[in-house]
Amino acid sequence: MSEIDSEYFDEIKDKISVLPDIDKNSIESLLESMLYSNDEQNEITKNWISDLVEIKYKAHVLKSKNPVMKFPSKEDSEQEKFIEIGNVMSGDVEMHNFFLSRVNLSENIQVVGRAGTGKSTLILKFIYEITTGDIFWICFDVKDDYKNLCAMYDDTYVIDWNQIRYAPFTNPPPGMPKELWWKIFLDIISHATGLYTATPNHIVEHLKELDEEKNGNFTLQDVIDLLDSKYESSNKRDDYSATARNRLKAINTTFDKVFNCQFGWDISKLFHGRVIIRTFPLLFEDSSILIQTILMWEFYRRLFSQERFNRKFTYDKSMNDYFTMIILDEAHHVMSRQELSSVSIEKSAPPMSTFVSMGREFGLSILGATQMSHLLLGAFKDNAGTMIIGNIPDFEQRQHLGSSLGMDRDESKVLGKLQKGMWCCKVLGRTDSFILKTPMMDKGGLVAESEILFRSRPFVDRLESKRREIESRMFLAHIDNKKAKTPEVGQDAWLVLNHLLEHPWDFQKRVATSLNLSPERMKIAKSQLKSRGLVEFARFKIEREELHFILTRKALLLLKSLGKNPSRIAFWNLFNQIPSYEHRYLQFLVYIGLKDLGYVARSEFKISDNRRVDVYAEGEKRIAVEIEKSTSDVESKASVLADGLVDELVLLYTDEDHLEKIKSKIGSLDLPANKIWLGMARDYVKILREMKRGSTVSGSESSRIDQNQDNFVPDNNSDQNQDRNEGE
């Protein structure tokens, strides 16, 4: 066959490969017949082929608004099919569905496209398919896009980042040497914040000292305190220490409640279900620290537990027991190649490079979507088995991505012509590049925060209950070691003290339920704590009278000497007397009530240069709430309305006599009646609760877990009676 014939054969094969409605077998038979025919017969055959192919090809290309590319056959598209990700396209013609196999799913999946190309919709399609396939998945939601999924799929839970409890220095992955895990955790911080490469090693030296001093139980705050107390022997070591302190203090400010606990959650449980971790509105660098810590912890748990992912599992449902898909939108923030070029870390490899290179061996695969592929970690791109590329306007980025898809310079122009929901897709080992169309997916209706929390609370409670159980055992063991220096009280009394430190707003019934204490055991514990001056009691009535515990200064000093969280002790010091406790308690209830109704609420908010309010909320309107003990200064408080700083002012009182006096004062001020709410604090809280009950689809009375609290109110008078009968 001549060179001309060879070029002709290739040209015809390329053309029929993109035509949706042609008998490819017949054309290929005609081409094959030309190998055995003379020139005259071949000319006749070429004319036949031209009539069959050329006219259809030109018409197909001219009519198609979408790019025309070769496409995989139906047989190739359904090879070992498991999840369907869209339709194979030939120009504007939808050919057939395309499926990924279990093997394809177990390899990383890279999705790239500029804003508005449909990356979130594609992620929703994947979530729908893997949920239907009963695959475990964990989604890190950095933009607050996926919370509604908990109402669309059963047993799908949304966890806010500040609900997570994890002690990075106390809870290494099982089987992993803790010094090695400390180094990994500090490497994560280094690459996210820019530390010198030697700094983690420098900190680890001090961690060993702290580990021995604290019997293996210390927090991030303890590390900072130790670094603050150290005098370094050289200028270089002093630079390392100063840099570490500054970075760790910034992280501690953000993740105080997350990292400063005695014992954390069992992170592995997050990878055996359908979980959305909402990191919004964290800064991306802070979000990256938390996400990488969770991912690397699970990777090393599986590595040291030798939970290797046998490839034969990808051929049947046994895969479902071992495999977890990790979903990362804006993936370049977690897997960033910029970290490699940072001078401050001296070009050390990011920890995530190990994860993306070896994760599939342990049943961990990442679906990573980004609009900035040039910032994406090279190890992830090199280990992506499936590439799905949307519209790319930038020329250089098109060339780079086109090369990854096996396209030449001209062919890569296709990437600039793709419409929303259209992708250029390639599955390594299965297909060449082809055009894929993904369907529009239902994001679900707007779901109230209260319903999200109601649906997710059982899962969080299970994790938190196990953590508290272990933490309580650790606390009691610590007490036993220091018995000579502590008051003589029973274990139940110590558990109540420990619980109250973390849960200041819990009333008696909540404390007893959380600690599984019978009425008789609670009565004894209360008596012991009261007789030793460790607690005081106060009763407050909202919907019913509730007995609260207030830790005394003596109790806080005792807990401080036992190494309890300094930030929680400092928090309690703000209100360890009855009047200030009541004010803070009501402030908390109002804050929670407004937040549950969808407002963005803030406590002790500075509304102007010289004006602060107890609670400020933004939503349908701007609301300022003041909780008052007296009738003075009402003119100053009312000025927030006159100055246009808020749309509604709420003045709340705990004393009915004060309320009556203030009503006459308010009447003398020129204030619009529809912009001021005046009443008892308990009545306002009840109104907020009733509004929430009316807006919650499930009818649940559960509310946001914030500051380790919820404002659960008992449904019957038996709870009220226990508080009344077993008081001080």
C-alpha positions in Angstrom: 0.0 0.0 0.0 1.4 3.4 -1.0 2.1 6.3 1.5 -0.9 8.1 -0.1 -3.1 5.1 0.5 -2.0 5.0 4.2 -2.8 8.7 4.7 -6.2 8.2 3.0 -7.0 5.2 5.2 -6.1 7.2 8.3 -8.2 10.2 7.2 -11.3 8.1 6.5 -11.0 6.2 9.8 -10.7 9.5 11.7 -13.8 10.8 10.0 -16.0 7.7 10.6 -14.8 7.7 14.2 -16.8 10.9 14.9 -19.9 10.1 12.9 -22.9 8.9 15.0 -25.0 7.3 12.3 -22.8 5.3 10.0 -22.0 1.7 9.5 -18.3 1.7 10.5 -17.9 -2.0 9.9 -19.0 -1.6 6.2 -16.6 1.3 5.6 -13.7 -0.6 7.2 -14.5 -3.6 5.0 -14.4 -1.4 1.9 -11.0 0.0 3.0 -9.7 -3.5 3.6 -10.8 -4.5 0.1 -8.6 -1.8 -1.3 -5.6 -3.7 -0.1 -6.3 -6.4 -2.7 -7.7 -4.4 -5.6 -6.1 -2.6 -8.6 -6.0 1.2 -9.0 -9.1 1.3 -11.2 -11.2 -0.6 -8.7 -9.8 1.4 -5.8 -10.9 4.7 -7.5 -14.4 3.3 -7.7 -14.3 2.2 -4.0 -13.1 5.7 -3.1 -16.1 7.2 -4.8 -18.4 4.9 -2.9 -16.7 5.8 0.4 -16.8 9.5 -0.5 -20.6 9.3 -1.1 -21.0 7.4 2.2 -18.6 9.4 4.4 -17.6 12.8 3.1 -21.1 14.2 2.7 -22.2 13.0 6.2 -19.0 14.2 7.8 -19.2 17.7 6.4 -22.9 18.0 7.3 -22.2 16.7 10.8 -19.3 19.1 11.5 -21.2 22.1 10.0 -24.4 21.5 12.0 -22.8 20.8 15.4 -22.5 23.6 17.9 -20.4 21.4 20.1 -16.9 20.2 19.2 -16.8 17.0 17.1 -14.4 14.4 18.4 -14.0 10.6 18.1 -15.9 8.7 20.8 -15.8 5.3 22.5 -18.3 2.7 21.4 -21.2 1.6 23.5 -19.3 -1.6 24.4 -16.2 0.4 25.6 -18.4 2.9 27.4 -20.0 0.1 29.5 -16.9 -1.8 30.3 -17.2 -3.2 33.8 -19.8 -0.5 34.4 -20.5 0.7 37.9 -21.4 4.4 38.0 -22.8 6.4 35.1 -21.3 9.9 34.8 -22.9 11.3 31.7 -23.6 10.9 28.0 -21.0 10.3 25.2 -21.4 13.0 22.6 -20.7 13.3 18.9 -21.1 16.9 18.2 -24.7 17.7 19.3 -25.8 14.1 19.1 -26.1 12.1 22.4 -24.8 8.6 21.7 -25.0 6.5 24.9 -24.2 6.6 28.6 -20.7 6.4 29.8 -19.8 4.4 33.0 -16.8 4.3 35.3 -15.8 0.9 36.6 -15.0 0.2 40.3 -11.3 0.2 39.2 -11.7 3.6 37.7 -13.4 4.9 40.8 -10.6 3.6 43.0 -8.2 5.9 41.2 -8.0 9.7 41.6 -10.4 11.7 39.4 -9.3 15.2 38.3 -12.0 17.8 37.3 -10.9 21.1 35.8 -12.9 24.0 34.5 -13.3 27.7 34.9 -16.0 29.2 37.1 -19.5 28.4 35.8 -18.6 25.3 33.8 -20.6 23.0 36.0 -18.0 21.5 38.4 -20.4 21.6 41.3 -23.1 19.9 39.2 -20.7 17.2 38.2 -19.8 16.6 41.8 -23.5 16.3 42.6 -23.7 13.7 39.9 -20.9 11.7 41.3 -22.4 11.9 44.8 -25.7 10.7 43.5 -24.1 7.7 41.8 -21.8 6.6 44.6 -24.6 7.0 47.1 -26.8 4.8 44.9 -23.9 2.4 44.7 -23.6 2.3 48.5 -20.1 3.7 48.5 -18.7 5.6 51.5 -17.8 9.2 50.9 -16.6 12.3 52.7 -17.1 15.7 51.2 -15.2 18.8 52.4 -17.5 21.7 51.8 -15.4 24.9 51.6 -18.1 27.0 49.9 -21.3 25.9 51.8 -22.6 24.3 48.5 -23.5 20.8 49.7 -25.3 21.0 53.1 -28.7 20.4 51.5 -27.7 16.9 50.6 -28.4 15.7 54.1 -32.1 16.1 53.3 -31.8 14.3 49.9 -30.0 11.2 51.0 -30.7 9.1 54.1 -27.9 8.7 56.7 -26.0 11.7 55.3 -24.6 14.0 58.0 -23.3 17.6 58.0 -20.6 18.4 60.5 -19.5 22.0 61.0 -15.7 22.4 61.4 -16.0 23.8 64.9 -17.9 20.8 66.1 -14.9 18.5 65.4 -12.9 17.5 68.4 -9.4 16.1 67.7 -6.3 16.1 70.0 -3.4 16.1 67.5 -0.7 15.2 70.1 -2.7 12.7 72.1 -4.5 10.9 69.3 -2.0 9.6 66.7 -3.3 7.0 64.2 -3.4 3.6 66.0 -0.1 1.7 65.6 1.8 4.8 64.4 4.7 6.0 66.6 3.5 9.3 68.1 6.8 11.1 67.3 6.3 10.3 63.6 2.7 11.6 63.7 3.8 14.8 65.4 6.2 15.4 62.5 3.5 14.8 59.9 1.0 17.1 61.7 3.7 19.8 62.0 4.6 19.3 58.3 1.0 20.0 57.4 1.2 23.3 59.4 4.5 24.1 57.8 3.3 23.8 54.3 0.0 25.7 55.0 1.6 28.6 56.9 5.2 28.7 55.7 7.6 27.4 58.4 11.3 26.5 58.0 11.8 22.9 57.2 13.9 22.5 60.4 11.1 24.0 62.6 9.0 20.9 63.0 12.1 18.9 64.1 12.8 21.7 66.6 9.3 21.6 68.0 9.4 17.8 68.2 12.4 18.1 70.6 10.2 20.0 73.0 7.2 17.8 72.5 9.2 14.8 73.8 9.8 16.8 77.0 6.2 17.8 77.3 5.0 14.3 76.6 7.0 13.0 79.6 5.9 15.9 81.8 2.2 15.5 81.0 2.1 11.7 80.8 1.3 11.7 77.1 -1.7 14.0 77.5 -1.2 17.5 76.3 -2.8 20.1 74.0 -1.8 22.6 71.4 -2.1 25.3 74.0 0.4 23.4 76.2 2.9 23.3 73.3 2.6 27.1 72.9 3.0 27.7 76.7 6.1 25.5 76.7 7.7 27.4 73.7 6.9 30.7 75.4 8.8 29.5 78.5 11.9 28.3 76.7 15.2 30.2 76.2 17.0 29.1 73.1 20.8 28.6 73.0 21.4 30.2 69.6 19.9 32.9 67.4 19.0 30.3 64.7 17.1 28.2 67.3 15.5 31.3 68.6 14.3 32.2 65.1 12.8 28.7 64.7 11.0 29.0 68.1 9.7 32.5 67.5 8.3 31.5 64.0 6.7 28.4 65.5 5.1 30.3 68.3 3.6 32.9 66.0 2.2 30.3 63.6 0.9 28.0 66.3 -0.8 30.9 68.2 -2.6 31.9 65.0 -3.8 28.3 64.5 -4.7 28.0 68.2 -6.9 31.1 67.9 -8.9 29.5 65.1 -8.9 25.9 66.3 -9.0 26.4 70.0 -12.1 24.3 70.7 -11.2 21.8 67.9 -7.6 20.9 69.0 -7.5 21.8 72.7 -9.3 18.8 74.0 -7.9 16.0 76.2 -9.1 13.3 73.8 -10.6 13.5 70.3 -13.0 11.8 68.0 -12.4 8.5 66.4 -11.6 10.1 63.0 -12.0 6.7 61.2 -15.8 6.9 61.7 -15.9 9.9 59.3 -14.7 7.6 56.5 -17.3 4.9 57.0 -20.5 6.7 56.1 -21.7 9.7 54.0 -20.3 12.8 55.7 -20.1 16.5 54.7 -17.6 18.5 56.7 -18.5 22.2 56.3 -15.3 24.2 56.6 -17.0 27.4 55.4 -16.3 30.3 56.3 -12.7 29.3 57.4 -9.9 30.9 55.5 -8.6 28.5 52.9 -5.2 28.1 54.6 -7.0 27.2 57.9 -9.4 24.9 56.1 -6.4 23.2 54.4 -4.8 22.4 57.8 -7.9 20.8 59.1 -8.7 18.8 55.9 -5.1 17.6 55.5 -5.0 16.5 59.2 -8.1 14.4 58.8 -7.0 12.8 55.5 -3.4 12.1 56.6 -4.7 10.6 60.0 -6.9 8.1 58.1 -4.2 7.3 55.6 -1.7 6.4 58.3 -4.3 4.5 60.3 -4.9 2.3 57.3 -1.1 2.1 56.6 -0.1 1.0 60.1 -3.2 -1.2 60.4 -2.3 -2.8 57.1 -5.8 -2.3 55.7 -4.6 -2.7 52.1 -7.1 -2.4 49.4 -7.1 -5.7 47.5 -7.6 -5.0 43.7 -10.0 -7.9 43.5 -12.4 -6.0 45.7 -13.0 -3.6 42.7 -14.9 -6.4 40.9 -17.7 -6.9 43.3 -19.6 -5.3 46.2 -17.0 -6.3 48.8 -15.3 -3.0 47.7 -18.0 -1.1 49.6 -16.7 -2.2 53.0 -13.2 -0.9 52.4 -13.3 2.0 49.9 -14.0 5.7 50.6 -14.2 8.5 48.0 -12.9 11.9 49.2 -14.6 14.9 47.5 -12.6 18.1 47.3 -14.0 21.2 45.6 -11.4 24.0 45.1 -8.9 21.2 45.5 -5.9 23.4 44.8 -6.2 24.8 48.3 -5.6 21.4 49.8 -3.2 19.9 47.2 -1.2 22.9 46.1 2.0 22.8 44.1 2.9 26.3 45.2 4.0 24.8 48.5 6.9 23.2 46.6 8.3 26.5 45.5 8.0 28.3 48.8 11.4 29.5 50.1 10.2 29.3 53.7 9.9 25.5 53.6 13.0 24.9 51.5 11.2 22.8 48.9 10.2 19.9 51.1 7.5 17.6 49.7 4.0 18.4 50.9 2.5 15.6 53.1 -0.5 15.3 50.6 1.9 14.1 47.9 2.2 10.8 49.8 -1.6 10.5 50.1 -2.4 11.0 46.5 0.4 8.7 45.4 -0.4 5.8 47.7 -4.0 6.4 48.8 -5.6 3.9 46.3 -3.5 1.1 47.9 -5.5 1.7 51.0 -9.0 2.3 49.6 -8.8 6.1 49.5 -9.4 8.0 46.3 -9.9 11.7 45.7 -12.3 13.4 43.3 -10.6 16.8 43.1 -12.2 19.8 41.3 -10.5 23.1 40.6 -10.5 26.0 38.2 -6.7 26.5 38.7 -5.0 23.3 37.6 -1.7 25.1 37.3 -1.7 25.3 41.1 -2.6 21.7 41.6 -0.1 19.3 43.2 1.8 17.5 40.4 1.5 14.2 42.3 -2.3 14.3 42.1 -2.3 15.0 38.4 0.2 12.3 37.8 -1.9 9.8 39.7 -5.3 10.8 38.3 -6.8 7.8 36.4 -9.8 9.9 35.0 -9.5 13.4 33.7 -12.6 15.5 33.1 -11.8 19.0 31.6 -14.3 21.7 31.0 -14.0 25.1 29.3 -10.5 26.6 29.6 -10.1 30.1 28.3 -6.4 30.5 29.0 -4.2 29.5 26.1 -1.2 28.2 28.1 -3.5 26.2 30.4 -5.3 24.7 27.4 -2.0 23.5 26.0 -0.9 21.9 29.2 -4.2 20.2 29.9 -4.6 19.2 26.2 -1.2 17.5 26.4 -2.4 15.5 29.5 -5.4 14.4 27.4 -3.2 13.3 24.5 -4.1 16.3 22.2 -1.8 18.2 19.9 -1.7 22.0 19.7 -4.6 22.3 17.3 -6.8 19.7 19.0 -6.5 21.4 22.4 -8.4 24.4 21.0 -11.5 22.2 21.7 -11.1 23.0 25.4 -11.9 26.7 24.7 -15.2 25.8 22.9 -16.9 23.7 25.5 -20.2 24.9 26.9 -21.5 24.5 30.4 -22.0 20.8 31.3 -19.8 19.7 28.4 -16.4 18.1 29.2 -13.4 16.6 27.5 -12.9 13.2 29.2 -10.2 10.6 29.2 -10.0 7.4 31.2 -6.5 6.0 31.3 -6.2 2.5 29.9 -9.8 2.6 28.5 -10.4 5.6 26.2 -8.9 8.4 24.1 -10.3 11.9 24.8 -14.0 12.3 24.0 -16.8 14.7 24.7 -19.0 14.0 27.7 -22.2 15.7 28.6 -23.3 15.7 32.3 -27.0 16.2 33.3 -28.2 19.0 35.4 -28.6 17.8 39.0 -31.1 18.8 41.7 -29.3 20.6 44.6 -32.4 20.1 46.7 -34.5 22.8 48.3 -33.3 25.2 51.0 -32.9 23.3 54.2 -33.1 25.2 57.6 -30.1 25.0 59.8 -32.2 23.5 62.5 -33.2 20.6 60.3 -29.5 20.1 59.2 -28.5 19.9 62.8 -31.4 17.6 63.7 -30.5 15.1 61.0 -26.8 15.2 61.8 -27.0 15.3 65.6 -27.2 11.6 66.2 -24.0 10.9 64.3 -22.2 13.8 66.1 -23.5 12.6 69.5 -22.2 9.1 69.0 -18.7 10.5 68.2 -18.9 12.9 71.1 -20.3 10.4 73.6 -17.4 8.0 73.0 -14.9 10.8 73.2 -16.3 12.0 76.5 -16.3 8.5 77.9 -12.6 8.1 77.2 -11.8 11.7 78.4 -13.7 11.0 81.7 -11.7 7.8 82.3 -8.5 9.8 81.6 -9.5 12.5 83.9 -10.4 10.1 86.7 -7.0 8.3 86.3 -5.3 11.7 86.5 -7.2 12.5 89.7 -6.1 9.1 91.2 -2.5 10.1 90.5 -2.9 13.4 92.4 -5.2 12.3 95.2 -3.0 13.7 97.9 -3.5 17.2 96.4 -7.2 17.1 95.7 -10.5 17.3 97.8 -12.1 14.1 98.9 -15.1 13.8 96.6 -16.4 10.8 94.7 -15.9 9.9 91.1 -19.4 11.2 90.1 -18.6 14.6 91.6 -15.3 14.8 89.6 -17.2 13.8 86.4 -19.8 16.6 87.1 -17.0 19.1 87.5 -15.3 18.0 84.3 -18.6 18.2 82.4 -19.5 21.6 83.7 -16.2 23.1 82.6 -17.0 22.2 79.0 -20.7 22.7 79.2 -21.5 25.8 81.3 -25.1 26.1 80.2 -26.2 22.6 81.1 -28.9 22.4 83.8 -29.2 19.5 86.1 -31.2 17.1 83.9 -28.8 17.6 81.0 -25.8 16.9 83.2 -27.3 13.8 84.8 -28.4 12.4 81.3 -25.0 13.1 79.7 -23.1 11.3 82.6 -25.8 8.6 83.0 -26.2 9.4 86.7 -29.3 8.3 88.6 -31.2 10.8 90.8 -29.6 9.4 93.9 -26.0 9.5 92.5 -26.6 13.1 91.3 -27.9 14.1 94.7 -24.7 12.7 96.4 -22.4 14.4 93.9 -24.1 17.8 94.3 -23.9 17.5 98.1 -20.1 16.8 97.9 -19.4 19.6 95.5 -21.5 22.1 97.5 -20.0 21.2 100.9 -16.5 21.7 99.5 -17.3 25.1 98.0 -16.8 23.9 94.4 -20.2 24.9 93.0 -23.1 27.2 93.7 -26.7 26.6 92.5 -29.1 29.0 90.7 -32.6 28.5 89.3 -33.7 30.2 86.1 -37.1 29.9 84.4 -37.6 30.0 80.7 -40.3 27.5 79.8 -39.9 25.8 83.2 -37.6 26.3 86.1 -34.2 24.7 85.7 -31.4 24.2 88.2 -28.0 25.3 87.1 -24.5 24.7 88.5 -22.0 27.6 88.7 -18.3 26.7 89.2 -16.7 28.7 92.0 -13.2 30.3 91.8 -12.0 27.5 94.1 -13.2 24.9 91.5 -11.6 26.8 88.6 -8.2 27.0 90.5 -8.5 23.3 91.2 -9.2 22.4 87.6 -6.3 24.7 86.5 -4.0 22.8 88.8 -5.1 19.6 87.2 -4.1 20.8 83.7 -7.6 21.5 82.3 -8.1 23.7 79.2 -6.9 27.2 80.2 -9.3 28.8 77.6 -12.3 27.1 79.2 -11.2 28.2 82.7 -10.8 31.8 81.4 -14.2 31.6 79.8 -15.8 30.5 83.2 -14.0 33.3 85.0 -16.1 35.8 83.1 -19.3 34.7 84.8 -18.6 32.6 87.9 -21.1 34.7 90.0 -24.9 34.3 89.8 -25.8 37.7 88.3 -23.2 37.5 85.5 -24.0 33.8 84.9 -27.7 34.6 84.3 -26.8 37.4 81.9 -24.5 35.2 79.9 -26.9 32.4 79.9 -29.7 34.5 78.5 -27.3 36.0 76.0 -26.4 32.5 74.8 -30.1 31.5 74.5 -30.9 34.6 72.4 -27.8 34.1 70.3 -28.7 30.4 69.6 -32.4 31.3 69.0 -31.6 33.9 66.3 -28.9 31.7 64.7 -31.4 28.8 64.4 -33.8 31.1 62.5 -31.1 31.7 59.9 -29.6 34.9 61.2 -25.8 35.5 61.3 -25.6 36.2 65.1 -22.7 37.6 67.1 -22.3 38.0 70.9 -20.7 41.1 72.5 -20.7 42.8 69.1 -19.1 46.2 68.5 -21.7 47.9 66.4 -19.9 51.3 66.2 -16.7 52.9 67.6 -18.3 53.6 71.0 -21.2 51.2 71.1 -21.4 47.5 71.9 -24.5 45.3 72.1 -25.1 41.9 73.8 -26.3 40.2 70.6 -26.3 41.5 67.0 -28.0 39.5 64.2 -28.1 40.1 60.5 -30.6 38.4 58.2 -34.0 39.6 57.0 -33.3 42.6 59.2 -30.6 43.9 61.5 -31.4 43.2 65.1 -29.6 44.5 68.3 -30.5 42.8 71.6 -29.7 44.2 75.0 -30.3 42.2 78.2 -30.7 44.7 81.1 -30.6 44.6 84.9 -31.5 48.3 85.4 -33.5 51.1 83.7 -30.6 53.5 83.3 -29.0 54.5 80.0 -32.0 53.6 77.9 -31.5 56.7 75.8 -28.0 55.6 74.8 -29.3 52.1 73.9 -32.1 53.5 71.8 -29.6 55.6 69.8 -28.7 52.6 67.6 -32.1 53.0 66.1 -31.9 56.7 65.6 -28.4 56.4 64.1 -29.7 53.8 61.6 -27.3 51.1 62.9 -30.1 48.5 63.2 -33.6 47.9 62.0 -35.0 46.6 65.3 -33.9 47.0 68.9 -34.8 44.4 71.5 -34.6 45.4 75.2 -35.0 42.4 77.5 -35.4 42.4 81.3 -35.2 39.8 84.0 -37.2 41.8 86.6 -40.9 42.7 85.9 -40.7 45.9 88.0 -37.8 47.2 85.9 -39.8 46.3 82.8 -42.8 48.4 83.9 -40.5 51.4 84.7 -38.8 51.2 81.4 -42.1 51.2 79.5 -42.9 54.7 80.7 -39.4 55.9 79.8 -39.7 54.4 76.3 -43.0 56.1 75.8 -41.4 59.5 76.3 -38.8 58.8 73.5 -39.6 59.5 69.9 -39.1 55.9 68.7 -41.2 54.0 66.1 -43.2 51.3 67.9 -42.7 48.8 65.1 -38.9 48.9 65.5 -38.6 48.2 69.2 -39.4 45.1 71.2 -39.7 45.5 74.9 -40.3 42.6 77.3 -39.1 39.8 79.6 -36.0 37.9 78.5 -37.7 34.5 79.0 -40.6 35.6 76.8 -38.4 36.5 74.0 -36.5 33.2 74.2 -39.8 31.3 74.1 -40.9 33.3 71.1 -37.7 32.4 69.2 -38.1 28.7 70.1 -41.7 28.7 68.9 -40.7 30.3 65.6 -38.0 27.7 65.2 -40.4 24.9 65.9 -42.7 26.3 63.3 -40.0 26.5 60.7 -38.4 23.1 61.2 -39.8 20.5 58.9 -38.9 17.6 61.2 -40.6 19.3 64.2 -37.5 18.7 66.2 -36.6 20.9 69.2 -32.9 20.3 68.8 -30.7 23.2 68.0 -27.2 24.2 67.0 -24.4 22.7 69.0 -22.3 25.8 69.8 -19.8 26.3 72.5 -20.3 22.6 73.2 -23.9 23.3 74.1 -27.5 22.9 72.9 -30.6 24.5 74.3 -32.6 21.3 74.7 -35.7 21.8 76.8 -37.4 18.8 78.4 -40.8 17.9 77.0 -42.5 17.1 80.2 -42.7 18.2 83.8 -40.8 15.2 85.2 -37.6 17.0 84.3 -38.8 20.1 86.1 -39.8 18.1 89.1 -36.4 16.4 89.4 -34.7 19.8 89.4 -37.0 21.2 92.0 -36.9 18.1 94.3 -33.2 17.5 94.2 -31.9 21.1 94.5 -29.3 22.4 96.9 
